[in-house]
Amino acid sequence: MQATIINYRRSRKTTYNNQMIIKAKGMDTREKAEKLIGKKVVYNTGKKEITGKISAVHGNKGALRALFETGMPGQAIGRKIEIG
């Protein structure tokens, strides 16, 4: 399943470099998105793959919070990732 990285998880003063907000195709409600919690996600940089896991739902419109193993590059925002 394809998803798009929307942004880092952040607050007013803190940015969490290894946590990203993602939006999966076809997920438009919180109930649909809850079914994906615990699934693996993979971001391919071209040289290596950065893996992570979906940890929670973010908001009520189907966005998800993914926790990655390392900090993600800023170029990742707006790119596609694979949920599997």
N, CA, C and O atoms as a MOPAC input file, in Angstrom:
PM7 MOZYME 1SCF
protein

 N      0.83900 1    -1.17200 1     0.00000 1
 C      0.00000 1     0.00000 1     0.00000 1
 C      0.89000 1     1.24400 1     0.00000 1
 O      1.90700 1     1.28100 1     0.69300 1
 N      0.51900 1     2.23300 1    -0.75500 1
 C      1.28900 1     3.46800 1    -0.85900 1
 C      0.80800 1     4.48200 1     0.17300 1
 O     -0.36900 1     4.51200 1     0.53300 1
 N      1.72600 1     5.30100 1     0.63600 1
 C      1.41300 1     6.41000 1     1.53100 1
 C      2.34500 1     7.56400 1     1.19800 1
 O      3.37700 1     7.37400 1     0.55400 1
 N      1.98100 1     8.75200 1     1.63700 1
 C      2.77900 1     9.95200 1     1.41400 1
 C      3.18100 1    10.54600 1     2.75300 1
 O      2.36000 1    10.64400 1     3.66500 1
 N      4.44700 1    10.94400 1     2.87100 1
 C      4.91800 1    11.60000 1     4.08500 1
 C      4.45300 1    13.04900 1     4.05200 1
 O      4.72300 1    13.76800 1     3.09000 1
 N      3.75400 1    13.47900 1     5.09800 1
 C      3.22400 1    14.83500 1     5.15300 1
 C      4.19400 1    15.77800 1     5.85400 1
 O      4.51400 1    16.84200 1     5.32600 1
 N      4.66500 1    15.39500 1     7.04300 1
 C      5.53600 1    16.27300 1     7.80800 1
 C      6.14000 1    15.48700 1     8.96800 1
 O      5.77600 1    14.33900 1     9.22400 1
 N      7.07200 1    16.13800 1     9.66100 1
 C      7.57100 1    15.59100 1    10.91700 1
 C      6.47600 1    15.71400 1    11.97200 1
 O      5.58600 1    16.55600 1    11.85500 1
 N      6.54500 1    14.86900 1    13.00600 1
 C      5.71700 1    15.10300 1    14.17700 1
 C      6.41400 1    16.19700 1    14.95800 1
 O      7.60900 1    16.09500 1    15.23600 1
 N      5.69100 1    17.23600 1    15.31500 1
 C      6.33400 1    18.36500 1    15.96400 1
 C      5.38000 1    19.09100 1    16.89300 1
 O      4.16400 1    18.90500 1    16.85300 1
 N      5.97200 1    19.91800 1    17.72200 1
 C      5.21700 1    20.82100 1    18.56600 1
 C      5.70300 1    22.23100 1    18.24500 1
 O      6.36100 1    22.44800 1    17.22800 1
 N      5.39000 1    23.15100 1    19.08000 1
 C      5.75800 1    24.53400 1    18.80300 1
 C      7.26600 1    24.74200 1    18.78000 1
 O      7.78100 1    25.48700 1    17.94600 1
 N      7.97000 1    24.08800 1    19.69000 1
 C      9.41000 1    24.29700 1    19.80400 1
 C     10.26000 1    23.07400 1    19.49100 1
 O     11.47600 1    23.19500 1    19.34400 1
 N      9.65000 1    21.90400 1    19.38800 1
 C     10.40200 1    20.66600 1    19.22100 1
 C      9.97000 1    19.93000 1    17.95700 1
 O      8.77700 1    19.79900 1    17.68400 1
 N     10.94800 1    19.45000 1    17.18600 1
 C     10.69300 1    18.60500 1    16.02800 1
 C     11.28100 1    17.23000 1    16.30900 1
 O     12.44900 1    17.10900 1    16.68000 1
 N     10.45900 1    16.18300 1    16.12800 1
 C     10.90400 1    14.81200 1    16.34400 1
 C     11.35900 1    14.24600 1    15.00300 1
 O     10.53300 1    13.92200 1    14.14900 1
 N     12.67400 1    14.12800 1    14.82000 1
 C     13.22600 1    13.76300 1    13.51500 1
 C     12.94300 1    12.32700 1    13.10100 1
 O     13.00000 1    12.01100 1    11.91200 1
 N     12.64300 1    11.45700 1    14.04600 1
 C     12.39700 1    10.06700 1    13.67100 1
 C     10.90900 1     9.72500 1    13.65900 1
 O     10.55400 1     8.55900 1    13.48600 1
 N     10.03400 1    10.70700 1    13.83900 1
 C      8.60000 1    10.46000 1    13.79500 1
 C      7.98200 1    11.30500 1    12.68800 1
 O      8.17400 1    12.51900 1    12.63500 1
 N      7.23500 1    10.64200 1    11.80200 1
 C      6.64700 1    11.32100 1    10.65100 1
 C      5.13000 1    11.13000 1    10.65700 1
 O      4.61500 1    10.11800 1    11.13200 1
 N      4.43600 1    12.12000 1    10.12200 1
 C      3.00100 1    12.02000 1     9.89400 1
 C      2.82500 1    11.59100 1     8.44100 1
 O      3.35300 1    12.23000 1     7.53200 1
 N      2.07900 1    10.50500 1     8.22500 1
 C      1.88200 1     9.99100 1     6.87100 1
 C      0.39300 1     9.89800 1     6.56000 1
 O     -0.43500 1     9.79900 1     7.46500 1
 N      0.06600 1     9.93000 1     5.29000 1
 C     -1.30800 1     9.81200 1     4.82300 1
 C     -1.37500 1     8.67600 1     3.82000 1
 O     -0.76100 1     8.74600 1     2.75500 1
 N     -2.12100 1     7.62300 1     4.15600 1
 C     -2.24600 1     6.44900 1     3.28700 1
 C     -3.41000 1     6.63500 1     2.32900 1
 O     -4.39100 1     7.30700 1     2.65000 1
 N     -3.29500 1     6.03100 1     1.14400 1
 C     -4.36100 1     6.09900 1     0.14900 1
 C     -5.60500 1     5.38500 1     0.66900 1
 O     -5.51800 1     4.28900 1     1.22200 1
 N     -6.74900 1     6.01300 1     0.48500 1
 C     -8.01900 1     5.39300 1     0.85100 1
 C     -8.37500 1     5.49700 1     2.32000 1
 O     -9.45000 1     5.04900 1     2.72000 1
 N     -7.51900 1     6.06800 1     3.12500 1
 C     -7.79600 1     6.20900 1     4.55000 1
 C     -8.29200 1     7.62800 1     4.80300 1
 O     -7.50600 1     8.57600 1     4.79400 1
 N     -9.59700 1     7.77300 1     5.02800 1
 C    -10.15200 1     9.10200 1     5.24000 1
 C    -10.86300 1     9.24600 1     6.57800 1
 O    -11.37100 1    10.32000 1     6.89800 1
 N    -10.90200 1     8.16800 1     7.36300 1
 C    -11.48100 1     8.25400 1     8.70800 1
 C    -10.53500 1     7.60700 1     9.71000 1
 O     -9.66000 1     6.81900 1     9.34900 1
 N    -10.72900 1     7.95200 1    10.95400 1
 C     -9.90700 1     7.40800 1    12.03000 1
 C    -10.09600 1     5.88900 1    12.14900 1
 O     -9.13200 1     5.16700 1    12.40300 1
 N    -11.31300 1     5.41000 1    11.97000 1
 C    -11.59800 1     3.98100 1    12.11700 1
 C    -10.88500 1     3.14000 1    11.06500 1
 O    -10.38800 1     2.05600 1    11.37100 1
 N    -10.83200 1     3.62600 1     9.83900 1
 C    -10.11200 1     2.91000 1     8.77200 1
 C     -8.61200 1     2.89700 1     9.04800 1
 O     -7.94600 1     1.88300 1     8.83900 1
 N     -8.08800 1     4.02100 1     9.51800 1
 C     -6.65100 1     4.14800 1     9.74800 1
 C     -6.17900 1     3.29500 1    10.92700 1
 O     -5.02900 1     2.85400 1    10.94200 1
 N     -7.03700 1     3.05700 1    11.90600 1
 C     -6.64700 1     2.25900 1    13.07400 1
 C     -6.27500 1     0.83000 1    12.70700 1
 O     -5.55500 1     0.17100 1    13.45800 1
 N     -6.74900 1     0.34000 1    11.57300 1
 C     -6.43800 1    -1.03000 1    11.13400 1
 C     -4.98500 1    -1.18100 1    10.70800 1
 O     -4.48500 1    -2.30300 1    10.63600 1
 N     -4.29300 1    -0.07500 1    10.42200 1
 C     -2.90800 1    -0.13000 1     9.95700 1
 C     -1.88100 1    -0.02000 1    11.07800 1
 O     -0.68300 1    -0.13500 1    10.82300 1
 N     -2.32400 1     0.20000 1    12.31000 1
 C     -1.38100 1     0.34700 1    13.42800 1
 C     -0.61000 1    -0.96000 1    13.60900 1
 O     -1.19800 1    -2.04000 1    13.63500 1
 N      0.71300 1    -0.84700 1    13.73300 1
 C      1.58000 1    -2.00900 1    13.90300 1
 C      2.23500 1    -2.48700 1    12.61900 1
 O      3.14700 1    -3.31200 1    12.67300 1
 N      1.79900 1    -1.99500 1    11.46800 1
 C      2.38100 1    -2.41400 1    10.18700 1
 C      3.73700 1    -1.73800 1     9.97100 1
 O      4.01000 1    -0.66700 1    10.51200 1
 N      4.57400 1    -2.39300 1     9.16900 1
 C      5.89900 1    -1.87100 1     8.84600 1
 C      5.80300 1    -0.87200 1     7.69700 1
 O      4.96200 1    -1.01400 1     6.80900 1
 N      6.66600 1     0.13200 1     7.72100 1
 C      6.77800 1     1.10100 1     6.63300 1
 C      8.23300 1     1.16400 1     6.18700 1
 O      9.14800 1     1.01500 1     6.99700 1
 N      8.43800 1     1.38900 1     4.87800 1
 C      9.78600 1     1.43800 1     4.32200 1
 C      9.90800 1     2.67600 1     3.44300 1
 O      9.09400 1     2.90300 1     2.54700 1
 N     10.94700 1     3.47900 1     3.71700 1
 C     11.28500 1     4.63400 1     2.89400 1
 C     12.60200 1     4.32500 1     2.20400 1
 O     13.59100 1     4.00600 1     2.86500 1
 N     12.62500 1     4.41600 1     0.87800 1
 C     13.81200 1     4.10200 1     0.09500 1
 C     14.48400 1     5.40500 1    -0.31900 1
 O     13.88600 1     6.22100 1    -1.02000 1
 N     15.74200 1     5.60300 1     0.12000 1
 C     16.47900 1     6.82600 1    -0.21700 1
 C     17.20600 1     6.70900 1    -1.54300 1
 O     17.69900 1     7.71200 1    -2.06000 1
 N     17.28500 1     5.53300 1    -2.09700 1
 C     18.06200 1     5.30000 1    -3.30300 1
 C     19.30600 1     4.50400 1    -2.97200 1
 O     19.69700 1     3.61800 1    -3.73200 1
 N     19.93600 1     4.81000 1    -1.84100 1
 C     21.11100 1     4.07300 1    -1.39400 1
 C     20.76900 1     3.03600 1    -0.33600 1
 O     21.36000 1     1.95700 1    -0.30500 1
 N     19.81400 1     3.36200 1     0.53200 1
 C     19.43000 1     2.42900 1     1.58200 1
 C     17.96000 1     2.59200 1     1.89000 1
 O     17.31800 1     3.55100 1     1.46300 1
 N     17.43600 1     1.63300 1     2.64200 1
 C     16.04400 1     1.66800 1     3.05200 1
 C     15.97400 1     1.97000 1     4.54500 1
 O     16.68500 1     1.36500 1     5.34700 1
 N     15.11500 1     2.90400 1     4.90300 1
 C     14.88900 1     3.23400 1     6.30500 1
 C     13.54300 1     2.63400 1     6.68300 1
 O     12.52400 1     2.95500 1     6.07000 1
 N     13.53400 1     1.76700 1     7.68700 1
 C     12.31200 1     1.08500 1     8.08700 1
 C     11.74600 1     1.70400 1     9.34900 1
 O     12.45600 1     2.32100 1    10.14300 1
 N     10.45500 1     1.52100 1     9.50700 1
 C      9.77400 1     2.03100 1    10.67700 1
 C      8.49300 1     1.25500 1    10.92100 1
 O      8.23600 1     0.23300 1    10.28300 1
 N      7.69300 1     1.75500 1    11.85600 1
 C      6.45700 1     1.08600 1    12.23200 1
 C      5.39200 1     2.14000 1    12.49000 1
 O      5.68500 1     3.20200 1    13.04000 1
 N      4.15800 1     1.85000 1    12.09600 1
 C      3.05200 1     2.76300 1    12.36400 1
 C      2.67000 1     2.60400 1    13.83100 1
 O      2.35000 1     1.50600 1    14.28500 1
 N      2.70700 1     3.71500 1    14.56700 1
 C      2.50400 1     3.63600 1    16.01300 1
 C      1.14300 1     4.13200 1    16.47000 1
 O      0.63900 1     3.66300 1    17.49000 1
 N      0.52900 1     5.06800 1    15.74600 1
 C     -0.74100 1     5.63400 1    16.20700 1
 C     -1.43800 1     6.35900 1    15.07200 1
 O     -0.86500 1     6.59900 1    14.00900 1
 N     -2.68700 1     6.69700 1    15.32700 1
 C     -3.45600 1     7.53300 1    14.41200 1
 C     -3.21800 1     8.98400 1    14.81300 1
 O     -3.06500 1     9.28900 1    15.99600 1
 N     -3.18700 1     9.87500 1    13.82900 1
 C     -2.95900 1    11.29000 1    14.08300 1
 C     -4.17400 1    12.06700 1    13.59500 1
 O     -4.32700 1    12.27600 1    12.39200 1
 N     -5.02300 1    12.48900 1    14.48900 1
 C     -6.21100 1    13.24600 1    14.11400 1
 C     -7.36900 1    12.35600 1    13.72000 1
 O     -7.34100 1    11.14600 1    13.94500 1
 N     -8.38500 1    12.96000 1    13.13100 1
 C     -9.61600 1    12.23800 1    12.79200 1
 C     -9.81400 1    12.02600 1    11.29900 1
 O    -10.83400 1    11.46700 1    10.89600 1
 N     -8.87600 1    12.45200 1    10.47000 1
 C     -9.04400 1    12.34100 1     9.02100 1
 C     -8.17700 1    11.26600 1     8.38900 1
 O     -7.94700 1    11.30500 1     7.18100 1
 N     -7.69000 1    10.30700 1     9.16800 1
 C     -6.98400 1     9.17100 1     8.61400 1
 C     -5.47800 1     9.29900 1     8.51300 1
 O     -4.84100 1     8.43700 1     7.90800 1
 N     -4.88500 1    10.32900 1     9.07500 1
 C     -3.42300 1    10.44000 1     9.06500 1
 C     -2.84800 1     9.49900 1    10.11900 1
 O     -3.50500 1     9.18900 1    11.11300 1
 N     -1.62400 1     9.05300 1     9.89200 1
 C     -0.96700 1     8.09000 1    10.77900 1
 C      0.36500 1     8.63800 1    11.26100 1
 O      0.97700 1     9.47700 1    10.60100 1
 N      0.80900 1     8.15800 1    12.41600 1
 C      2.10700 1     8.53000 1    12.95300 1
 C      3.02500 1     7.32300 1    12.81300 1
 O      2.70900 1     6.23800 1    13.30200 1
 N      4.16200 1     7.51000 1    12.14600 1
 C      5.12000 1     6.42500 1    11.94100 1
 C      6.40100 1     6.73900 1    12.70400 1
 O      6.90600 1     7.86000 1    12.65300 1
 N      6.91500 1     5.75000 1    13.40400 1
 C      8.14300 1     5.87300 1    14.17500 1
 C      9.24200 1     5.13400 1    13.41700 1
 O      9.16300 1     3.91900 1    13.24100 1
 N     10.27500 1     5.86300 1    12.96400 1
 C     11.35700 1     5.28500 1    12.17600 1
 C     12.56600 1     5.00700 1    13.05200 1
 O     12.68800 1     5.54800 1    14.15100 1
 N     13.46900 1     4.14900 1    12.55200 1
 C     14.63600 1     3.73000 1    13.32700 1
 C     15.65200 1     4.84900 1    13.50400 1
 O     16.30600 1     4.92700 1    14.54400 1
 N     15.79800 1     5.71600 1    12.50600 1
 C     16.74000 1     6.83300 1    12.58200 1
 C     16.02800 1     8.10900 1    12.18800 1
 O     14.86700 1     8.08000 1    11.77900 1
 N     16.72000 1     9.22700 1    12.31000 1
 C     16.16100 1    10.49500 1    11.87700 1
 C     15.94600 1    10.49700 1    10.36900 1
 O     16.75900 1     9.96000 1     9.61800 1
 N     14.86600 1    11.09400 1     9.93900 1
 C     14.53600 1    11.13600 1     8.51900 1
 C     15.05900 1    12.42700 1     7.90100 1
 O     15.05300 1    13.47100 1     8.55500 1
 N     15.51000 1    12.36900 1     6.64900 1
 C     15.98000 1    13.59100 1     5.98300 1
 C     14.80200 1    14.49800 1     5.61700 1
 O     13.67700 1    14.02800 1     5.44800 1
 N     15.06300 1    15.76800 1     5.50000 1
 C     14.01800 1    16.71300 1     5.12800 1
 C     13.49400 1    16.48800 1     3.72900 1
 O     12.35700 1    16.85400 1     3.43100 1
 N     14.30700 1    15.88600 1     2.85200 1
 C     13.88000 1    15.60700 1     1.48600 1
 C     12.76400 1    14.56200 1     1.43600 1
 O     12.12000 1    14.40100 1     0.39900 1
 N     12.52600 1    13.85100 1     2.53900 1
 C     11.51500 1    12.80900 1     2.56900 1
 C     10.09000 1    13.37100 1     2.55400 1
 O      9.15700 1    12.66800 1     2.16600 1
 N      9.91200 1    14.62500 1     2.96900 1
 C      8.57800 1    15.20700 1     3.03800 1
 C      8.01200 1    15.33700 1     1.63100 1
 O      8.63600 1    15.92400 1     0.74700 1
 N      6.81700 1    14.77900 1     1.43800 1
 C      6.16400 1    14.80600 1     0.13500 1
 C      6.43800 1    13.58200 1    -0.71100 1
 O      5.84300 1    13.43700 1    -1.77900 1
 N      7.31700 1    12.69900 1    -0.27400 1
 C      7.66500 1    11.49800 1    -1.03900 1
 C      6.78500 1    10.31800 1    -0.64500 1
 O      6.11000 1    10.33800 1     0.38400 1
 N      6.81000 1     9.29700 1    -1.48600 1
 C      6.01400 1     8.09300 1    -1.27100 1
 C      6.78800 1     7.09200 1    -0.41900 1
 O      8.01100 1     6.99200 1    -0.52000 1
 N      6.06700 1     6.35300 1     0.41900 1
 C      6.63000 1     5.24900 1     1.17600 1
 C      5.72500 1     4.03300 1     0.98400 1
 O      4.59700 1     4.14900 1     0.50600 1
 N      6.23700 1     2.88400 1     1.36200 1
 C      5.51300 1     1.62700 1     1.18500 1
 C      5.09300 1     1.07900 1     2.54300 1
 O      5.91900 1     0.95900 1     3.44800 1
 N      3.80400 1     0.74400 1     2.69000 1
 C      3.30200 1     0.10000 1     3.89600 1
 C      3.12000 1    -1.36900 1     3.58400 1
 O      2.47700 1    -1.72700 1     2.59800 1
 N      3.68300 1    -2.21800 1     4.42000 1
 C      3.58200 1    -3.64400 1     4.10400 1
 C      3.62300 1    -4.56100 1     5.24100 1
 O      3.54300 1    -5.77600 1     5.05800 1

